[in-house]
């Protein structure tokens, strides 16, 4: 029973770490994607004259 409880704690710690990493990833994308769009070195053309 002791080992089952210990492995359960490891799984909880791993899931918490994974959730924290995903949260940071979402925050970084939410910050840097608009910055890249507005301050791009070479802005992409949205409409082409064909």
C-alpha positions as CSV (number, residue, x, y, z in Angstrom):
1,X,0.0,0.0,0.0
2,X,2.9,2.3,0.7
3,X,4.3,2.0,-2.8
4,X,0.9,2.7,-4.4
5,X,0.6,5.9,-2.4
6,X,4.1,7.0,-3.3
7,X,3.6,6.4,-7.0
8,X,0.3,8.3,-6.8
9,X,2.2,11.3,-5.4
10,X,4.7,11.1,-8.2
11,X,1.9,11.1,-10.8
12,X,0.3,14.2,-9.1
13,X,3.7,16.0,-9.1
14,X,4.3,15.2,-12.8
15,X,0.8,16.3,-13.8
16,X,1.2,19.5,-11.8
17,X,4.6,20.1,-13.6
18,X,3.1,19.4,-17.0
19,X,0.1,21.7,-16.3
20,X,2.5,24.5,-15.2
21,X,4.6,24.0,-18.4
22,X,1.5,24.1,-20.6
23,X,0.3,27.3,-18.9
24,X,3.6,29.0,-19.5
25,X,3.6,27.9,-23.1
26,X,0.1,29.3,-23.6
27,X,1.1,32.6,-21.9
28,X,4.2,33.0,-24.0
29,X,2.3,32.4,-27.3
30,X,-0.4,34.8,-26.2
31,X,2.3,37.5,-25.6
32,X,4.7,36.9,-28.5
33,X,2.3,36.0,-31.3
34,X,0.7,39.5,-31.4
35,X,4.1,41.1,-31.0
36,X,5.5,39.2,-34.0
37,X,2.4,40.2,-36.0
38,X,2.7,43.9,-35.2
39,X,6.5,44.3,-35.1
40,X,7.6,41.8,-37.8
41,X,10.9,42.6,-39.5
42,X,9.4,41.5,-42.9
43,X,5.6,41.9,-42.6
44,X,3.7,39.3,-44.7
45,X,1.3,40.7,-47.3
46,X,-2.3,39.8,-46.7
47,X,-3.6,40.6,-50.1
48,X,-1.7,40.1,-53.4
49,X,-2.5,41.8,-56.6
50,X,-2.9,39.1,-59.2
